[in-house]
């Protein structure tokens, strides 16, 4: 029996009514093109990213995974940058099926302004045209380049924080696993915001929130099916595709995880944090009461959004020692 969903925060519920007019909670594989078109307006210009000259903005083409095309990194560094700054390595959201390296980067720039940090946002190939492992391999290739060239872009290779929201959060968690297992660069920390972690899509929160919010159980099935095809939900899914499948969560960088109580990803996020602790790791977990998926971006002035943003920045400040 599926129990009733937790209520939305009243401020956020009002915002959600507006959001739902352009972003319905449920869509199938045949709705991907429309979803991509609906998010096209979120593209941000270089001028906007520069924050009135505060940041120097560059698109850099770098090598992709072996045998694959090159990838694009959006690099935003403080104007007049000298070396040794923290680096925020950002992976965008979009359910594995939409978006580019400018989606969601405003949030990383807000952190960079406060922490005097460099932002590197990675472009990865999207499903279903490019199923697993293409997206995570692109994200890994971008991290390798960033670590190897950190000095060149004004950053400190020992202070790279990997971060992402939604699908970007899932890819960030997968990146932490992949670089651990390959002996690659060790991030200083991993920030997983409302992360997309579990292809099985069968938690109580996934069932509770069916048909509600901006990314429900059906939409989640669409994203995972695009990435994995008929392997979705089966026995042979890689943890580098769905980090909730990882048997070993030891030896990972300190993690920050947050999620709304009224969204599909609530239970997989809280379970992932618990498993990090059970493996002897470090994690800070926030479950924001009444938050729907991505609420802080859709309703930035809401009190809950403000508290969420403050908690993330406080964790980052402690982590990088600024």
C-alpha positions as CSV (number, residue, x, y, z in Angstrom):
1,X,0.0,0.0,0.0
2,X,1.4,3.4,-1.0
3,X,0.9,6.0,1.8
4,X,-0.1,9.6,1.1
5,X,2.8,11.9,0.1
6,X,4.2,14.4,2.5
7,X,2.9,17.9,1.9
8,X,4.8,20.5,-0.1
9,X,6.1,23.6,1.8
10,X,3.4,26.2,1.3
11,X,5.7,28.7,-0.3
12,X,7.0,26.1,-2.7
13,X,3.6,24.7,-3.5
14,X,2.7,28.1,-4.9
15,X,5.8,28.1,-7.1
16,X,5.2,24.5,-8.2
17,X,1.8,25.5,-9.7
18,X,3.6,27.9,-12.0
19,X,6.4,25.4,-12.8
20,X,3.9,22.7,-13.7
21,X,2.5,24.8,-16.5
22,X,5.7,24.3,-18.5
23,X,7.3,21.2,-16.9
24,X,4.8,18.4,-16.3
25,X,5.8,15.9,-13.7
26,X,5.5,12.9,-16.0
27,X,6.8,12.2,-19.5
28,X,7.9,9.2,-21.5
29,X,10.7,8.6,-24.0
30,X,8.6,10.2,-26.7
31,X,8.6,13.4,-24.7
32,X,12.4,13.9,-24.5
33,X,12.6,16.3,-27.5
34,X,9.9,18.4,-26.0
35,X,11.6,18.5,-22.7
36,X,14.9,19.6,-24.3
37,X,13.1,22.3,-26.1
38,X,11.4,23.4,-22.9
39,X,14.7,23.9,-21.1
40,X,16.5,25.7,-24.0
41,X,15.5,29.1,-22.5
42,X,17.8,28.3,-19.5
43,X,21.0,28.7,-21.5
44,X,23.2,31.4,-20.1
45,X,25.4,33.8,-22.1
46,X,29.0,34.5,-21.4
47,X,28.1,38.0,-20.4
48,X,25.7,36.7,-17.7
49,X,28.2,34.2,-16.5
50,X,30.9,36.8,-16.1
51,X,28.9,38.6,-13.4
52,X,29.8,42.1,-14.6
53,X,33.4,41.1,-15.2
54,X,34.0,39.2,-11.9
55,X,34.8,36.0,-13.8
56,X,36.7,35.3,-17.0
57,X,34.6,32.8,-19.1
58,X,36.1,30.3,-21.5
59,X,34.9,27.3,-23.4
60,X,37.8,24.9,-23.7
61,X,37.8,21.8,-25.9
62,X,39.7,19.0,-24.2
63,X,40.3,15.3,-25.0
64,X,37.4,12.9,-24.2
65,X,37.6,9.3,-23.2
66,X,39.9,7.1,-25.2
67,X,38.4,6.4,-28.7
68,X,35.6,9.0,-28.1
69,X,35.1,12.6,-29.2
70,X,36.5,15.5,-27.3
71,X,34.5,17.3,-24.7
72,X,33.8,20.9,-23.8
73,X,34.6,22.4,-20.4
74,X,33.1,25.7,-19.4
75,X,35.8,27.4,-17.3
76,X,34.9,30.4,-15.1
77,X,37.7,31.8,-13.0
78,X,38.0,35.0,-11.0
79,X,39.3,37.9,-13.1
80,X,43.0,38.4,-12.5
81,X,43.2,34.9,-11.1
82,X,46.4,33.7,-9.5
83,X,47.0,30.0,-8.7
84,X,46.0,27.9,-5.8
85,X,42.3,28.6,-5.7
86,X,39.7,25.8,-4.9
87,X,38.1,24.3,-8.0
88,X,34.4,23.4,-8.2
89,X,34.0,20.7,-10.8
90,X,30.3,20.9,-11.8
91,X,28.2,18.3,-13.6
92,X,24.8,19.5,-14.8
93,X,21.5,17.9,-14.2
94,X,18.7,17.0,-16.7
95,X,17.8,13.4,-16.1
96,X,20.6,12.1,-18.2
97,X,18.7,13.3,-21.3
98,X,18.7,17.1,-21.4
99,X,21.0,20.0,-20.6
100,X,24.5,21.3,-21.2
101,X,27.4,22.6,-19.2
102,X,25.7,25.9,-18.6
103,X,22.6,24.4,-16.9
104,X,22.8,25.0,-13.2
105,X,26.2,26.6,-13.3
106,X,24.8,29.8,-11.7
107,X,24.7,28.0,-8.4
108,X,28.4,27.0,-8.7
109,X,29.3,30.6,-9.6
110,X,27.6,31.8,-6.4
111,X,29.8,29.6,-4.4
112,X,32.9,30.6,-6.4
113,X,32.2,34.3,-5.7
114,X,32.0,33.6,-2.0
115,X,35.0,31.2,-1.9
116,X,37.2,32.9,-4.5
117,X,37.1,29.6,-6.5
118,X,37.4,28.5,-10.1
119,X,34.4,26.7,-11.7
120,X,34.8,24.0,-14.3
121,X,31.5,22.7,-15.8
122,X,31.7,19.6,-17.9
123,X,29.7,18.8,-21.1
124,X,28.8,15.2,-21.4
125,X,27.0,13.2,-24.1
126,X,23.3,12.6,-23.4
127,X,21.2,9.5,-23.5
128,X,19.4,7.9,-25.3
129,X,21.7,8.8,-28.2
130,X,24.7,8.0,-26.0
131,X,23.8,5.4,-23.3
132,X,26.0,4.4,-20.4
133,X,29.0,4.5,-20.0
134,X,29.3,7.6,-22.3
135,X,28.1,10.2,-19.8
136,X,30.2,9.2,-16.9
137,X,33.3,8.5,-19.0
138,X,33.0,12.1,-20.3
139,X,32.7,13.4,-16.8
140,X,35.8,11.4,-15.7
141,X,37.8,12.6,-18.7
142,X,36.9,16.2,-17.8
143,X,38.1,15.6,-14.2
144,X,41.4,14.2,-15.4
145,X,42.0,17.3,-17.5
146,X,41.0,19.6,-14.7
147,X,43.3,17.9,-12.2
148,X,46.2,17.9,-14.7
149,X,45.7,21.5,-15.7
150,X,44.5,23.0,-12.4
151,X,47.6,25.3,-12.1
152,X,47.0,26.6,-15.7
153,X,43.4,27.7,-14.8
154,X,44.3,29.2,-11.4
155,X,43.2,26.2,-9.4
156,X,44.7,23.9,-6.8
157,X,44.7,20.2,-7.9
158,X,44.5,19.2,-4.2
159,X,41.3,21.2,-3.6
160,X,38.9,20.0,-6.3
161,X,35.3,19.6,-5.1
162,X,33.0,17.6,-7.4
163,X,29.4,18.7,-7.4
164,X,26.1,18.2,-9.2
165,X,22.3,18.2,-8.9
166,X,19.8,15.6,-9.9
167,X,21.4,13.5,-12.8
168,X,24.5,15.6,-12.2
169,X,24.4,14.5,-8.6
170,X,24.2,10.9,-9.6
171,X,27.1,11.3,-12.1
172,X,29.1,13.1,-9.4
173,X,28.5,10.1,-7.0
174,X,29.5,7.8,-9.9
175,X,32.6,9.9,-10.6
176,X,33.7,9.6,-6.9
177,X,33.4,5.8,-7.2
178,X,35.2,5.6,-10.6
179,X,38.1,7.8,-9.7
180,X,38.6,5.9,-6.4
181,X,38.6,2.5,-8.3
182,X,40.9,3.7,-11.1
183,X,43.3,5.5,-8.8
184,X,42.5,8.8,-10.4
185,X,42.5,12.3,-8.8
186,X,41.0,12.3,-5.3
187,X,38.4,15.1,-4.9
188,X,38.5,17.1,-1.7
189,X,34.7,16.4,-1.3
190,X,31.6,15.5,-3.2
191,X,28.4,17.5,-3.2
192,X,25.3,15.5,-4.2
193,X,22.2,17.6,-4.5
194,X,18.9,15.7,-4.9
195,X,21.0,13.0,-6.7
196,X,19.6,10.5,-9.2
197,X,21.2,7.3,-7.8
198,X,19.0,4.2,-8.2
199,X,17.7,2.8,-11.5
200,X,15.4,0.5,-9.7
201,X,13.0,3.4,-9.1
202,X,11.1,1.5,-6.5
203,X,11.5,3.3,-3.2
204,X,8.5,4.4,-1.1
205,X,9.2,8.0,-2.0
206,X,9.2,7.2,-5.7
207,X,5.7,5.6,-5.3
208,X,4.4,8.4,-3.0
209,X,5.4,11.2,-5.4
210,X,4.0,9.5,-8.6
211,X,2.4,12.2,-10.7
212,X,3.6,15.0,-8.4
213,X,6.4,17.6,-8.5
214,X,8.6,18.1,-11.6
215,X,10.3,14.7,-11.8
216,X,8.1,11.8,-10.8
217,X,8.4,8.0,-11.0
218,X,7.5,7.8,-14.7
219,X,9.9,10.6,-15.7
220,X,12.6,8.8,-13.6
221,X,11.9,5.6,-15.5
222,X,12.2,7.5,-18.8
223,X,15.7,8.9,-17.8
224,X,17.0,5.5,-16.6
225,X,15.6,3.7,-19.6
226,X,17.3,6.2,-21.9
227,X,20.6,5.6,-20.1
228,X,20.4,1.8,-19.7
229,X,17.8,0.4,-22.1
230,X,16.4,-2.9,-21.1
231,X,19.1,-3.4,-18.5
232,X,17.3,-0.8,-16.3
233,X,16.2,-2.4,-13.0
234,X,17.9,-5.7,-13.9
235,X,20.7,-7.6,-12.1
236,X,23.7,-6.3,-14.1
237,X,23.6,-2.6,-13.7
238,X,27.0,-1.0,-13.1
239,X,27.5,1.2,-10.0
240,X,29.2,3.7,-12.3
241,X,25.7,4.1,-13.9
242,X,23.6,3.8,-10.8
243,X,25.7,4.5,-7.6
244,X,23.1,2.9,-5.4
245,X,24.2,-0.4,-6.8
246,X,27.7,0.0,-5.4
247,X,28.5,-2.7,-2.8
248,X,31.5,-0.8,-1.4
249,X,31.1,2.9,-0.4
250,X,34.3,3.0,1.7
251,X,37.2,5.3,0.8
252,X,35.2,8.0,-0.7
253,X,35.7,11.8,-0.3
254,X,33.6,13.5,2.4
255,X,30.0,13.9,1.0
256,X,27.3,16.5,1.3
257,X,23.8,15.2,0.4
258,X,20.5,17.0,0.4
259,X,17.1,16.3,-0.9
260,X,13.5,17.4,-0.4
261,X,11.1,15.3,1.7
262,X,8.5,15.6,-1.0
263,X,10.4,14.2,-4.0
264,X,11.2,11.0,-5.8
265,X,14.8,10.8,-4.7
266,X,14.3,11.2,-1.0
267,X,14.7,7.6,0.1
268,X,17.6,6.7,-2.3
269,X,19.5,9.8,-1.1
270,X,19.0,9.1,2.6
271,X,19.9,5.4,2.1
272,X,23.1,6.4,0.3
273,X,24.2,8.7,3.1
274,X,23.5,5.9,5.7
275,X,25.6,3.5,3.7
276,X,28.5,5.9,3.6
277,X,28.4,6.1,7.4
278,X,28.1,2.4,7.6
279,X,31.3,2.1,5.5
280,X,33.1,4.4,7.9
281,X,32.9,7.5,5.7
282,X,32.0,11.1,6.2
283,X,28.6,12.5,5.1
284,X,26.4,15.4,5.9
285,X,22.7,14.8,5.1
286,X,19.9,17.4,4.9
287,X,16.3,16.4,4.2
288,X,14.4,19.6,3.6
289,X,10.7,19.4,4.7
290,X,8.2,20.0,1.9
291,X,10.9,20.4,-0.8
292,X,10.1,19.2,-4.3
293,X,12.8,18.3,-6.8
294,X,14.9,21.3,-7.7
295,X,12.8,23.7,-5.6
296,X,15.8,26.0,-4.8
297,X,16.2,26.7,-8.5
298,X,12.6,27.2,-9.2
299,X,11.8,29.3,-6.1
300,X,15.1,30.8,-5.0
301,X,13.4,33.4,-2.7
302,X,11.5,30.9,-0.6
303,X,12.7,30.5,3.0
304,X,13.4,26.8,2.5
305,X,15.5,27.6,-0.6
306,X,17.5,30.2,1.3
307,X,18.2,27.8,4.1
308,X,19.3,25.1,1.6
309,X,21.7,27.5,-0.2
310,X,23.2,28.6,3.1
311,X,23.8,25.0,4.3
312,X,25.6,24.1,1.1
313,X,27.8,27.1,1.2
314,X,28.6,26.5,4.9
315,X,29.7,23.0,4.1
316,X,31.9,24.1,1.2
317,X,33.5,26.9,3.3
318,X,34.5,24.3,6.0
319,X,35.7,21.9,3.4
320,X,38.0,24.2,1.5
321,X,39.1,26.2,4.5
322,X,38.1,29.6,3.3
